[in-house]
Amino acid sequence: MKSAYVYYRIDSAQAQLAADRIDALLSAMAPHCAQLPRRLYRCDDPATWMEVYNDIADWPAFESAMQAALEAMPISRFIVGDRHLECFAAPEHDA
């Protein structure tokens, strides 16, 4: 299974709008993850946010759904700079 981490900075003056929109995005993406997605902020910089999507079985479907969701609910107005999407996977271990 794969996990996605998306990080970016927000405009602090629009934090509530950002939270509402990102929470809607997390809800839209939940069917693509085995665990509910989460929104976090950086401890030493509350304007840096991260979305965490765990246990993604179908990465291409996830990416397509993410792109469609972002087009349907534009969030760029409160993002400062770019959103960065990273994919991570746990190493497979033999028992």
C-alpha positions in Angstrom: 0.0 0.0 0.0 1.1 3.5 -0.7 0.7 6.8 1.3 0.4 10.3 -0.1 1.7 13.4 1.6 0.8 16.8 0.3 2.4 19.9 1.8 2.1 23.6 1.1 1.8 27.0 2.8 -1.5 28.8 3.2 -2.4 32.5 3.5 -3.0 32.8 7.2 -5.6 35.5 6.6 -7.7 32.8 4.8 -7.1 30.0 7.3 -10.8 29.2 7.9 -11.6 29.1 4.2 -8.6 27.0 3.6 -9.6 24.6 6.4 -13.2 24.3 5.0 -11.9 23.6 1.5 -9.2 21.1 2.5 -11.6 19.3 4.7 -14.0 18.9 1.8 -11.1 17.6 -0.3 -10.2 15.1 2.3 -13.8 13.9 2.4 -13.8 13.6 -1.4 -10.6 11.5 -1.4 -11.6 9.3 1.5 -13.0 6.5 -0.7 -9.5 6.0 -2.2 -7.8 5.3 1.2 -8.2 2.6 3.7 -7.8 5.1 6.5 -9.5 8.5 6.8 -7.3 11.3 5.4 -6.0 13.9 7.8 -5.0 17.6 7.7 -2.0 18.6 9.8 -0.1 21.8 10.4 3.6 22.2 11.1 4.3 22.7 14.8 6.7 25.6 14.4 4.8 27.2 11.5 1.0 26.9 11.5 0.8 28.3 8.0 2.5 25.1 6.6 -0.1 22.4 6.2 0.1 18.7 5.2 -2.6 16.3 4.0 -2.0 12.7 4.8 -3.6 9.9 2.8 -2.7 6.4 4.0 -3.2 2.9 2.5 -3.9 3.8 -1.1 -4.3 0.6 -3.1 -4.6 2.1 -6.6 -2.1 5.1 -7.0 -3.1 6.0 -10.6 -6.8 6.1 -9.6 -5.9 8.2 -6.5 -3.9 10.7 -8.6 -6.7 11.0 -11.1 -9.3 11.5 -8.4 -7.1 14.1 -6.7 -6.7 16.1 -10.0 -10.5 16.0 -10.6 -11.2 17.1 -7.0 -8.8 20.0 -7.2 -10.4 21.1 -10.5 -13.9 20.9 -9.0 -13.0 22.8 -5.8 -10.2 25.3 -6.6 -8.1 25.9 -3.6 -5.3 27.9 -5.2 -6.6 31.2 -3.8 -5.4 30.5 -0.3 -2.2 28.5 -1.2 1.1 30.4 -1.1 3.4 28.8 -3.7 2.8 25.2 -4.8 1.2 22.1 -3.4 3.8 19.3 -3.3 2.5 15.7 -3.6 4.8 12.9 -2.5 4.2 9.1 -2.6 5.8 6.8 0.0 5.5 3.0 0.5 6.7 0.8 3.3 9.3 -1.8 2.4 8.0 -5.3 2.0 9.3 -7.7 4.7 9.3 -11.5 4.5 8.0 -13.2 7.7 
